[in-house]
Amino acid sequence: MLYWTLVFLVVAVIAGALGFGGIAGASAGIAQILFFIFFAFLVISLIAGLLRRAG
């Protein structure tokens, strides 16, 4: 679970850096969507990991 959390974090950071940096105008919207999707996956993974440890 931690592996996928880190993978999603790295992909989100890369997508955010490419989209928000203005490298390609067309990819900015896609990068923002991917950033928020992967950030949501990161939060869900962290919550699931905490709940699994608590239970």
PDB file of N, CA, C, O and CB in Angstrom:
ATOM      1  N   MET A   1       0.836  -1.192   0.000  1.00  0.00           N
ATOM      2  CA  MET A   1       0.000   0.000   0.000  1.00  0.00           C
ATOM      3  C   MET A   1       0.877   1.249   0.000  1.00  0.00           C
ATOM      4  O   MET A   1       0.576   2.216  -0.699  1.00  0.00           O
ATOM      5  CB  MET A   1      -0.949   0.002   1.218  1.00  0.00           C
ATOM      6  N   LEU A   2       1.937   1.235   0.764  1.00  0.00           N
ATOM      7  CA  LEU A   2       2.829   2.396   0.814  1.00  0.00           C
ATOM      8  C   LEU A   2       3.516   2.609  -0.529  1.00  0.00           C
ATOM      9  O   LEU A   2       3.759   3.748  -0.929  1.00  0.00           O
ATOM     10  CB  LEU A   2       3.878   2.221   1.922  1.00  0.00           C
ATOM     11  N   TYR A   3       3.827   1.526  -1.221  1.00  0.00           N
ATOM     12  CA  TYR A   3       4.449   1.631  -2.544  1.00  0.00           C
ATOM     13  C   TYR A   3       3.547   2.403  -3.509  1.00  0.00           C
ATOM     14  O   TYR A   3       4.001   3.314  -4.201  1.00  0.00           O
ATOM     15  CB  TYR A   3       4.754   0.228  -3.110  1.00  0.00           C
ATOM     16  N   TRP A   4       2.268   2.031  -3.546  1.00  0.00           N
ATOM     17  CA  TRP A   4       1.337   2.709  -4.453  1.00  0.00           C
ATOM     18  C   TRP A   4       1.119   4.161  -4.044  1.00  0.00           C
ATOM     19  O   TRP A   4       0.932   5.027  -4.898  1.00  0.00           O
ATOM     20  CB  TRP A   4      -0.003   1.971  -4.489  1.00  0.00           C
ATOM     21  N   THR A   5       1.141   4.427  -2.753  1.00  0.00           N
ATOM     22  CA  THR A   5       1.020   5.806  -2.283  1.00  0.00           C
ATOM     23  C   THR A   5       2.177   6.646  -2.810  1.00  0.00           C
ATOM     24  O   THR A   5       1.970   7.762  -3.286  1.00  0.00           O
ATOM     25  CB  THR A   5       0.978   5.854  -0.743  1.00  0.00           C
ATOM     26  N   LEU A   6       3.388   6.116  -2.726  1.00  0.00           N
ATOM     27  CA  LEU A   6       4.550   6.842  -3.222  1.00  0.00           C
ATOM     28  C   LEU A   6       4.524   6.980  -4.741  1.00  0.00           C
ATOM     29  O   LEU A   6       4.914   8.018  -5.277  1.00  0.00           O
ATOM     30  CB  LEU A   6       5.827   6.142  -2.788  1.00  0.00           C
ATOM     31  N   VAL A   7       4.067   5.938  -5.437  1.00  0.00           N
ATOM     32  CA  VAL A   7       3.956   6.022  -6.898  1.00  0.00           C
ATOM     33  C   VAL A   7       2.975   7.114  -7.286  1.00  0.00           C
ATOM     34  O   VAL A   7       3.271   7.924  -8.165  1.00  0.00           O
ATOM     35  CB  VAL A   7       3.513   4.670  -7.495  1.00  0.00           C
ATOM     36  N   PHE A   8       1.808   7.150  -6.645  1.00  0.00           N
ATOM     37  CA  PHE A   8       0.819   8.171  -6.950  1.00  0.00           C
ATOM     38  C   PHE A   8       1.345   9.565  -6.617  1.00  0.00           C
ATOM     39  O   PHE A   8       1.070  10.523  -7.339  1.00  0.00           O
ATOM     40  CB  PHE A   8      -0.474   7.900  -6.187  1.00  0.00           C
ATOM     41  N   LEU A   9       2.090   9.675  -5.539  1.00  0.00           N
ATOM     42  CA  LEU A   9       2.654  10.971  -5.165  1.00  0.00           C
ATOM     43  C   LEU A   9       3.649  11.458  -6.216  1.00  0.00           C
ATOM     44  O   LEU A   9       3.607  12.622  -6.614  1.00  0.00           O
ATOM     45  CB  LEU A   9       3.336  10.881  -3.794  1.00  0.00           C
ATOM     46  N   VAL A  10       4.539  10.584  -6.665  1.00  0.00           N
ATOM     47  CA  VAL A  10       5.540  10.960  -7.664  1.00  0.00           C
ATOM     48  C   VAL A  10       4.864  11.345  -8.978  1.00  0.00           C
ATOM     49  O   VAL A  10       5.228  12.351  -9.587  1.00  0.00           O
ATOM     50  CB  VAL A  10       6.538   9.807  -7.893  1.00  0.00           C
ATOM     51  N   VAL A  11       3.892  10.562  -9.417  1.00  0.00           N
ATOM     52  CA  VAL A  11       3.190  10.874 -10.663  1.00  0.00           C
ATOM     53  C   VAL A  11       2.440  12.197 -10.539  1.00  0.00           C
ATOM     54  O   VAL A  11       2.421  12.986 -11.483  1.00  0.00           O
ATOM     55  CB  VAL A  11       2.213   9.741 -11.031  1.00  0.00           C
ATOM     56  N   ALA A  12       1.832  12.443  -9.400  1.00  0.00           N
ATOM     57  CA  ALA A  12       1.103  13.699  -9.193  1.00  0.00           C
ATOM     58  C   ALA A  12       2.050  14.889  -9.209  1.00  0.00           C
ATOM     59  O   ALA A  12       1.726  15.928  -9.786  1.00  0.00           O
ATOM     60  CB  ALA A  12       0.333  13.661  -7.868  1.00  0.00           C
ATOM     61  N   VAL A  13       3.208  14.753  -8.588  1.00  0.00           N
ATOM     62  CA  VAL A  13       4.171  15.849  -8.578  1.00  0.00           C
ATOM     63  C   VAL A  13       4.688  16.125  -9.990  1.00  0.00           C
ATOM     64  O   VAL A  13       4.806  17.283 -10.393  1.00  0.00           O
ATOM     65  CB  VAL A  13       5.342  15.527  -7.634  1.00  0.00           C
ATOM     66  N   ILE A  14       4.995  15.067 -10.741  1.00  0.00           N
ATOM     67  CA  ILE A  14       5.472  15.245 -12.114  1.00  0.00           C
ATOM     68  C   ILE A  14       4.386  15.883 -12.981  1.00  0.00           C
ATOM     69  O   ILE A  14       4.659  16.815 -13.738  1.00  0.00           O
ATOM     70  CB  ILE A  14       5.908  13.892 -12.715  1.00  0.00           C
ATOM     71  N   ALA A  15       3.159  15.379 -12.869  1.00  0.00           N
ATOM     72  CA  ALA A  15       2.062  15.942 -13.667  1.00  0.00           C
ATOM     73  C   ALA A  15       1.810  17.395 -13.289  1.00  0.00           C
ATOM     74  O   ALA A  15       1.564  18.228 -14.161  1.00  0.00           O
ATOM     75  CB  ALA A  15       0.776  15.117 -13.480  1.00  0.00           C
ATOM     76  N   GLY A  16       1.866  17.701 -12.023  1.00  0.00           N
ATOM     77  CA  GLY A  16       1.667  19.076 -11.583  1.00  0.00           C
ATOM     78  C   GLY A  16       2.773  19.999 -12.059  1.00  0.00           C
ATOM     79  O   GLY A  16       2.505  21.126 -12.476  1.00  0.00           O
ATOM     80  N   ALA A  17       4.015  19.534 -12.002  1.00  0.00           N
ATOM     81  CA  ALA A  17       5.146  20.368 -12.434  1.00  0.00           C
ATOM     82  C   ALA A  17       5.074  20.646 -13.928  1.00  0.00           C
ATOM     83  O   ALA A  17       5.351  21.766 -14.357  1.00  0.00           O
ATOM     84  CB  ALA A  17       6.485  19.689 -12.091  1.00  0.00           C
ATOM     85  N   LEU A  18       4.711  19.660 -14.720  1.00  0.00           N
ATOM     86  CA  LEU A  18       4.626  19.861 -16.165  1.00  0.00           C
ATOM     87  C   LEU A  18       3.456  20.758 -16.536  1.00  0.00           C
ATOM     88  O   LEU A  18       3.576  21.601 -17.426  1.00  0.00           O
ATOM     89  CB  LEU A  18       4.498  18.523 -16.878  1.00  0.00           C
ATOM     90  N   GLY A  19       2.342  20.586 -15.870  1.00  0.00           N
ATOM     91  CA  GLY A  19       1.152  21.355 -16.225  1.00  0.00           C
ATOM     92  C   GLY A  19       1.177  22.769 -15.693  1.00  0.00           C
ATOM     93  O   GLY A  19       0.813  23.705 -16.404  1.00  0.00           O
ATOM     94  N   PHE A  20       1.603  22.941 -14.448  1.00  0.00           N
ATOM     95  CA  PHE A  20       1.562  24.258 -13.832  1.00  0.00           C
ATOM     96  C   PHE A  20       2.757  25.115 -14.252  1.00  0.00           C
ATOM     97  O   PHE A  20       2.718  26.333 -14.080  1.00  0.00           O
ATOM     98  CB  PHE A  20       1.522  24.125 -12.317  1.00  0.00           C
ATOM     99  N   GLY A  21       3.807  24.519 -14.792  1.00  0.00           N
ATOM    100  CA  GLY A  21       4.981  25.272 -15.197  1.00  0.00           C
ATOM    101  C   GLY A  21       4.830  25.951 -16.531  1.00  0.00           C
ATOM    102  O   GLY A  21       5.682  26.759 -16.899  1.00  0.00           O
ATOM    103  N   GLY A  22       3.792  25.662 -17.265  1.00  0.00           N
ATOM    104  CA  GLY A  22       3.552  26.293 -18.549  1.00  0.00           C
ATOM    105  C   GLY A  22       4.337  25.684 -19.689  1.00  0.00           C
ATOM    106  O   GLY A  22       4.515  26.335 -20.719  1.00  0.00           O
ATOM    107  N   ILE A  23       4.815  24.450 -19.544  1.00  0.00           N
ATOM    108  CA  ILE A  23       5.587  23.798 -20.608  1.00  0.00           C
ATOM    109  C   ILE A  23       4.696  23.555 -21.827  1.00  0.00           C
ATOM    110  O   ILE A  23       5.102  23.819 -22.958  1.00  0.00           O
ATOM    111  CB  ILE A  23       6.194  22.458 -20.107  1.00  0.00           C
ATOM    112  N   ALA A  24       3.495  23.059 -21.596  1.00  0.00           N
ATOM    113  CA  ALA A  24       2.556  22.829 -22.694  1.00  0.00           C
ATOM    114  C   ALA A  24       1.185  23.280 -22.230  1.00  0.00           C
ATOM    115  O   ALA A  24       0.658  22.783 -21.235  1.00  0.00           O
ATOM    116  CB  ALA A  24       2.537  21.324 -23.137  1.00  0.00           C
ATOM    117  N   GLY A  25       0.619  24.214 -22.952  1.00  0.00           N
ATOM    118  CA  GLY A  25      -0.674  24.769 -22.564  1.00  0.00           C
ATOM    119  C   GLY A  25      -1.791  23.744 -22.617  1.00  0.00           C
ATOM    120  O   GLY A  25      -2.692  23.763 -21.778  1.00  0.00           O
ATOM    121  N   ALA A  26      -1.742  22.858 -23.585  1.00  0.00           N
ATOM    122  CA  ALA A  26      -2.798  21.863 -23.726  1.00  0.00           C
ATOM    123  C   ALA A  26      -2.764  20.831 -22.606  1.00  0.00           C
ATOM    124  O   ALA A  26      -3.802  20.285 -22.232  1.00  0.00           O
ATOM    125  CB  ALA A  26      -2.683  21.171 -25.065  1.00  0.00           C
ATOM    126  N   SER A  27      -1.571  20.560 -22.070  1.00  0.00           N
ATOM    127  CA  SER A  27      -1.463  19.543 -21.033  1.00  0.00           C
ATOM    128  C   SER A  27      -1.749  20.095 -19.636  1.00  0.00           C
ATOM    129  O   SER A  27      -1.807  19.331 -18.673  1.00  0.00           O
ATOM    130  CB  SER A  27      -0.086  18.927 -21.065  1.00  0.00           C
ATOM    131  N   ALA A  28      -1.927  21.401 -19.518  1.00  0.00           N
ATOM    132  CA  ALA A  28      -2.152  21.994 -18.205  1.00  0.00           C
ATOM    133  C   ALA A  28      -3.438  21.485 -17.570  1.00  0.00           C
ATOM    134  O   ALA A  28      -3.453  21.147 -16.386  1.00  0.00           O
ATOM    135  CB  ALA A  28      -2.192  23.507 -18.313  1.00  0.00           C
ATOM    136  N   GLY A  29      -4.507  21.427 -18.338  1.00  0.00           N
ATOM    137  CA  GLY A  29      -5.776  20.929 -17.797  1.00  0.00           C
ATOM    138  C   GLY A  29      -5.692  19.464 -17.415  1.00  0.00           C
ATOM    139  O   GLY A  29      -6.190  19.059 -16.365  1.00  0.00           O
ATOM    140  N   ILE A  30      -5.061  18.670 -18.271  1.00  0.00           N
ATOM    141  CA  ILE A  30      -4.908  17.242 -17.983  1.00  0.00           C
ATOM    142  C   ILE A  30      -4.038  17.047 -16.748  1.00  0.00           C
ATOM    143  O   ILE A  30      -4.335  16.202 -15.903  1.00  0.00           O
ATOM    144  CB  ILE A  30      -4.295  16.500 -19.193  1.00  0.00           C
ATOM    145  N   ALA A  31      -2.978  17.817 -16.642  1.00  0.00           N
ATOM    146  CA  ALA A  31      -2.087  17.693 -15.484  1.00  0.00           C
ATOM    147  C   ALA A  31      -2.808  18.066 -14.195  1.00  0.00           C
ATOM    148  O   ALA A  31      -2.603  17.430 -13.160  1.00  0.00           O
ATOM    149  CB  ALA A  31      -0.847  18.578 -15.665  1.00  0.00           C
ATOM    150  N   GLN A  32      -3.639  19.081 -14.252  1.00  0.00           N
ATOM    151  CA  GLN A  32      -4.384  19.466 -13.054  1.00  0.00           C
ATOM    152  C   GLN A  32      -5.346  18.367 -12.643  1.00  0.00           C
ATOM    153  O   GLN A  32      -5.463  18.054 -11.458  1.00  0.00           O
ATOM    154  CB  GLN A  32      -5.147  20.772 -13.288  1.00  0.00           C
ATOM    155  N   ILE A  33      -6.036  17.778 -13.612  1.00  0.00           N
ATOM    156  CA  ILE A  33      -6.956  16.683 -13.305  1.00  0.00           C
ATOM    157  C   ILE A  33      -6.199  15.510 -12.709  1.00  0.00           C
ATOM    158  O   ILE A  33      -6.619  14.946 -11.699  1.00  0.00           O
ATOM    159  CB  ILE A  33      -7.718  16.241 -14.563  1.00  0.00           C
ATOM    160  N   LEU A  34      -5.068  15.133 -13.339  1.00  0.00           N
ATOM    161  CA  LEU A  34      -4.267  14.021 -12.818  1.00  0.00           C
ATOM    162  C   LEU A  34      -3.721  14.327 -11.430  1.00  0.00           C
ATOM    163  O   LEU A  34      -3.678  13.447 -10.570  1.00  0.00           O
ATOM    164  CB  LEU A  34      -3.114  13.706 -13.770  1.00  0.00           C
ATOM    165  N   PHE A  35      -3.306  15.562 -11.209  1.00  0.00           N
ATOM    166  CA  PHE A  35      -2.785  15.945  -9.911  1.00  0.00           C
ATOM    167  C   PHE A  35      -3.828  15.720  -8.826  1.00  0.00           C
ATOM    168  O   PHE A  35      -3.523  15.132  -7.788  1.00  0.00           O
ATOM    169  CB  PHE A  35      -2.337  17.404  -9.925  1.00  0.00           C
ATOM    170  N   PHE A  36      -5.059  16.181  -9.053  1.00  0.00           N
ATOM    171  CA  PHE A  36      -6.086  16.039  -8.033  1.00  0.00           C
ATOM    172  C   PHE A  36      -6.551  14.592  -7.875  1.00  0.00           C
ATOM    173  O   PHE A  36      -6.881  14.163  -6.770  1.00  0.00           O
ATOM    174  CB  PHE A  36      -7.264  16.923  -8.368  1.00  0.00           C
ATOM    175  N   ILE A  37      -6.576  13.843  -8.974  1.00  0.00           N
ATOM    176  CA  ILE A  37      -6.937  12.421  -8.877  1.00  0.00           C
ATOM    177  C   ILE A  37      -5.901  11.674  -8.046  1.00  0.00           C
ATOM    178  O   ILE A  37      -6.253  10.932  -7.129  1.00  0.00           O
ATOM    179  CB  ILE A  37      -7.056  11.785 -10.286  1.00  0.00           C
ATOM    180  N   PHE A  38      -4.624  11.868  -8.367  1.00  0.00           N
ATOM    181  CA  PHE A  38      -3.580  11.159  -7.638  1.00  0.00           C
ATOM    182  C   PHE A  38      -3.438  11.656  -6.210  1.00  0.00           C
ATOM    183  O   PHE A  38      -3.071  10.887  -5.321  1.00  0.00           O
ATOM    184  CB  PHE A  38      -2.262  11.298  -8.358  1.00  0.00           C
ATOM    185  N   PHE A  39      -3.723  12.927  -5.978  1.00  0.00           N
ATOM    186  CA  PHE A  39      -3.714  13.433  -4.605  1.00  0.00           C
ATOM    187  C   PHE A  39      -4.840  12.782  -3.804  1.00  0.00           C
ATOM    188  O   PHE A  39      -4.654  12.449  -2.634  1.00  0.00           O
ATOM    189  CB  PHE A  39      -3.857  14.977  -4.587  1.00  0.00           C
ATOM    190  N   ALA A  40      -6.010  12.598  -4.427  1.00  0.00           N
ATOM    191  CA  ALA A  40      -7.114  11.914  -3.757  1.00  0.00           C
ATOM    192  C   ALA A  40      -6.725  10.465  -3.451  1.00  0.00           C
ATOM    193  O   ALA A  40      -7.025   9.955  -2.372  1.00  0.00           O
ATOM    194  CB  ALA A  40      -8.395  11.961  -4.629  1.00  0.00           C
ATOM    195  N   PHE A  41      -6.051   9.795  -4.413  1.00  0.00           N
ATOM    196  CA  PHE A  41      -5.586   8.426  -4.175  1.00  0.00           C
ATOM    197  C   PHE A  41      -4.589   8.392  -3.018  1.00  0.00           C
ATOM    198  O   PHE A  41      -4.611   7.468  -2.205  1.00  0.00           O
ATOM    199  CB  PHE A  41      -4.943   7.843  -5.450  1.00  0.00           C
ATOM    200  N   LEU A  42      -3.730   9.382  -2.946  1.00  0.00           N
ATOM    201  CA  LEU A  42      -2.763   9.457  -1.851  1.00  0.00           C
ATOM    202  C   LEU A  42      -3.468   9.578  -0.506  1.00  0.00           C
ATOM    203  O   LEU A  42      -3.130   8.872   0.444  1.00  0.00           O
ATOM    204  CB  LEU A  42      -1.813  10.640  -2.056  1.00  0.00           C
ATOM    205  N   VAL A  43      -4.440  10.468  -0.429  1.00  0.00           N
ATOM    206  CA  VAL A  43      -5.171  10.660   0.825  1.00  0.00           C
ATOM    207  C   VAL A  43      -5.940   9.400   1.198  1.00  0.00           C
ATOM    208  O   VAL A  43      -5.935   8.991   2.359  1.00  0.00           O
ATOM    209  CB  VAL A  43      -6.132  11.853   0.714  1.00  0.00           C
ATOM    210  N   ILE A  44      -6.598   8.786   0.229  1.00  0.00           N
ATOM    211  CA  ILE A  44      -7.350   7.553   0.491  1.00  0.00           C
ATOM    212  C   ILE A  44      -6.409   6.446   0.958  1.00  0.00           C
ATOM    213  O   ILE A  44      -6.733   5.704   1.885  1.00  0.00           O
ATOM    214  CB  ILE A  44      -8.119   7.103  -0.773  1.00  0.00           C
ATOM    215  N   SER A  45      -5.245   6.334   0.317  1.00  0.00           N
ATOM    216  CA  SER A  45      -4.280   5.302   0.707  1.00  0.00           C
ATOM    217  C   SER A  45      -3.756   5.532   2.121  1.00  0.00           C
ATOM    218  O   SER A  45      -3.606   4.585   2.894  1.00  0.00           O
ATOM    219  CB  SER A  45      -3.112   5.267  -0.281  1.00  0.00           C
ATOM    220  N   LEU A  46      -3.481   6.784   2.456  1.00  0.00           N
ATOM    221  CA  LEU A  46      -3.002   7.080   3.804  1.00  0.00           C
ATOM    222  C   LEU A  46      -4.073   6.776   4.849  1.00  0.00           C
ATOM    223  O   LEU A  46      -3.766   6.209   5.898  1.00  0.00           O
ATOM    224  CB  LEU A  46      -2.571   8.545   3.904  1.00  0.00           C
ATOM    225  N   ILE A  47      -5.310   7.141   4.578  1.00  0.00           N
ATOM    226  CA  ILE A  47      -6.405   6.864   5.516  1.00  0.00           C
ATOM    227  C   ILE A  47      -6.610   5.362   5.663  1.00  0.00           C
ATOM    228  O   ILE A  47      -6.798   4.863   6.773  1.00  0.00           O
ATOM    229  CB  ILE A  47      -7.711   7.537   5.044  1.00  0.00           C
ATOM    230  N   ALA A  48      -6.575   4.636   4.533  1.00  0.00           N
ATOM    231  CA  ALA A  48      -6.741   3.181   4.590  1.00  0.00           C
ATOM    232  C   ALA A  48      -5.603   2.545   5.390  1.00  0.00           C
ATOM    233  O   ALA A  48      -5.833   1.616   6.164  1.00  0.00           O
ATOM    234  CB  ALA A  48      -6.794   2.583   3.163  1.00  0.00           C
ATOM    235  N   GLY A  49      -4.383   3.039   5.207  1.00  0.00           N
ATOM    236  CA  GLY A  49      -3.257   2.513   5.967  1.00  0.00           C
ATOM    237  C   GLY A  49      -3.383   2.769   7.453  1.00  0.00           C
ATOM    238  O   GLY A  49      -3.053   1.911   8.271  1.00  0.00           O
ATOM    239  N   LEU A  50      -3.863   3.954   7.799  1.00  0.00           N
ATOM    240  CA  LEU A  50      -4.067   4.265   9.232  1.00  0.00           C
ATOM    241  C   LEU A  50      -5.181   3.418   9.828  1.00  0.00           C
ATOM    242  O   LEU A  50      -5.060   2.937  10.955  1.00  0.00           O
ATOM    243  CB  LEU A  50      -4.395   5.759   9.421  1.00  0.00           C
ATOM    244  N   LEU A  51      -6.255   3.234   9.086  1.00  0.00           N
ATOM    245  CA  LEU A  51      -7.358   2.411   9.593  1.00  0.00           C
ATOM    246  C   LEU A  51      -6.949   0.948   9.727  1.00  0.00           C
ATOM    247  O   LEU A  51      -7.382   0.253  10.647  1.00  0.00           O
ATOM    248  CB  LEU A  51      -8.574   2.527   8.671  1.00  0.00           C
ATOM    249  N   ARG A  52      -6.107   0.488   8.798  1.00  0.00           N
ATOM    250  CA  ARG A  52      -5.651  -0.899   8.863  1.00  0.00           C
ATOM    251  C   ARG A  52      -4.758  -1.132  10.081  1.00  0.00           C
ATOM    252  O   ARG A  52      -4.814  -2.189  10.709  1.00  0.00           O
ATOM    253  CB  ARG A  52      -4.898  -1.271   7.581  1.00  0.00           C
ATOM    254  N   ARG A  53      -3.938  -0.138  10.406  1.00  0.00           N
ATOM    255  CA  ARG A  53      -3.060  -0.263  11.581  1.00  0.00           C
ATOM    256  C   ARG A  53      -3.867  -0.160  12.874  1.00  0.00           C
ATOM    257  O   ARG A  53      -3.550  -0.834  13.853  1.00  0.00           O
ATOM    258  CB  ARG A  53      -1.959   0.825  11.554  1.00  0.00           C
ATOM    259  N   ALA A  54      -4.898   0.670  12.888  1.00  0.00           N
ATOM    260  CA  ALA A  54      -5.695   0.858  14.101  1.00  0.00           C
ATOM    261  C   ALA A  54      -6.572  -0.348  14.378  1.00  0.00           C
ATOM    262  O   ALA A  54      -6.899  -0.633  15.530  1.00  0.00           O
ATOM    263  CB  ALA A  54      -6.556   2.108  13.985  1.00  0.00           C
ATOM    264  N   GLY A  55      -6.954  -1.055  13.325  1.00  0.00           N
ATOM    265  CA  GLY A  55      -7.874  -2.193  13.497  1.00  0.00           C
ATOM    266  C   GLY A  55      -7.197  -3.441  13.743  1.00  0.00           C
ATOM    267  O   GLY A  55      -7.846  -4.475  13.905  1.00  0.00           O
TER     268      GLY A  55
END
